[in-house]
Amino acid sequence: MSVRVDLDRLADTLADYPFAYLVTVGDDYRAHTVATRPVLTDGVFDLGPHGGTSSANLAAHPDVTLVWPPRDPGGYTLIVDGRADGSRITPLRAVLHRPAAPGAPTRPGCKDDCRPLEIG
């Protein structure tokens, strides 16, 4: 089943995050992680210029993850899984995530404090 990302909520949430990490994999399936400042336009992230390793990985293995770290300790990390087409990434799943406080209630199926940014 496909989950529809709430692009309006995603766009609003991005205002709190100055940069992201792009996580790709090579043919050996080892992660390659670089800092980037993706721009969300019309529901698609534009990565702008990036290096040779990232470009090769995006072309060979288009399923990628963008990770925006929290500004403050205890804040949410924004995690977006997507599909790349060149330097453009279509978001397929988005979640705000942080460790749950001891004894705090959590969503079913998640031991941490997770807030999916999805429609429905």
N, C-alpha and C positions, 0 to 999 in steps of 0.2 A: 504494500500500500504506500502510495506517495503522500508525503506531508507537505501541505502548502505553507510556505514561509510567509508570515505577515510582513510584507515589505514596508508598510508604513511604520510599524513598530520597530523594525530593524533600522530604518533610516533615522528615526527619533533616537534610538539607543546609541547609534554611532557617534552622536554629538559628544558623548562622554568619554570617547576613546581617541587618543591622538595618533596611534599607529597600531599595526598588526604584525603578526608573524605569518608568513606564507609557508606552509608545510607541504612539500612535494616528496615523491619518492623516485629513485632512479631504477634502472633495470635490476639492480641488486636488492631493491625494496628497502634500502636504508633511507631514513628520513634526511631531507635537506631542508633547513630552516633559515629563512632570511627575513629581516625587517622590511616592511613595506607600508605605504600609505594608500591603500585602495580607495577609490572613489565610487560610490554607489550612484549610478545614473540609470533611470528607466528600468530598475530591477536587476541590473547587472553591475558587478564590480569591474572597474578598469584598474589594472595593476600599474599601468604606465611602464616605463623602461625597467628591465630586470636583467640579471646576468645570464651567462651561457648555460650554467648548470640548471638553473630554474627553467629556462626556456626549453631545454632538452627534456627535462622531466615533465613539464606541462604537456609537451607534444606526445610523449610516449605513454604517460599515465595521467590522464586528465582529471581523475578524481583527486581533489585537493582539500586542504583545510586551512582556514584563516583563523588566527587566534589573537584576540585583542586582550592584553593583560589589564587587570584593574589598575586604576590610578592610585588607589589607597589600599593598604592591607585590610583584608576582610571584605573587599569589594568583589563584585562579580567579574569573572572572565567571560568574554563573549566568544563563543565558538561557532563558526559557520563552516559547514561542509558544502562543497559545491563541485561543479563540473566546469573545467576550463576549456575554452576555445581560443587558443592563442593567449593573449594577455587579458582576456575577459573571462570572468567567473560568474556563473549563474548559481545563486544560492539554492540549495536543496533542503538544508536543515539548519536551524539556528537555535542556540540555547544560551542562556545566561547561567553560569555555573560557579559555585563556590562550595567549600567544605561546609557541611551543616554544623551548627553549634551543638555541643553535647545536649542531648535530650530534646532537641528541636524536632518538630514533625517534618517529615519529608514526603515527596510525591511517591506514589506506588512505583516500585521498580527502580528507584534511585535512592541511594544511601546518603546523598548529598543534597544541597539546596539547589535545585534545578528549575529553571523557568523557561520552557520552550517558547520561542517566538513563532507560533504557528496560528493558522486560521482554523477556527472550529475547535 
